[in-house]
Amino acid sequence: MSTLPLEREAIGGQASSSSLIRNYLGFPRGTSGRGLASRAFAQVWAFGADTVVSRPVIGLRPAKTGYLLILADGTEAHSRSVVIATGVSYRRMDAPGLDPLIGAGV
């Protein structure tokens, strides 16, 4: 079996920018997002999977024996199965006086 994790921006996605993740199984005192992402990458690498970062998938279509994924740089990847994990993106509310409160519960 071969696996190709595709990341739109960075390994670990939005979680990698978190200073402390306390709700992840196996880390009772928490861990940094960067630390968690580094461990995930090390595990992916240890199992022999390639990783593609900073090349978002812009197209997906059926193929004879699975699926064809089209990446933003024009390259293509063929797969028998696809798992789509869209993740999250930070959004900021357009409200006056918000900036000084970022990181202090907002």
Sequence and secondary structure as in RCSB ss.txt:
>XXXX:A:sequence
MSTLPLEREAIGGQASSSSLIRNYLGFPRGTSGRGLASRAFAQVWAFGADTVVSRPVIGLRPAKTGYLLILADGT
EAHSRSVVIATGVSYRRMDAPGLDPLIGAGV
>XXXX:A:secstr
     EESSSTTGGGGG S B SSTT TT B HHHHHHHHHHHHHHTT   EES  EEEEEEETTEEEEEETTS 
EEEES               TT GGGTTTT 
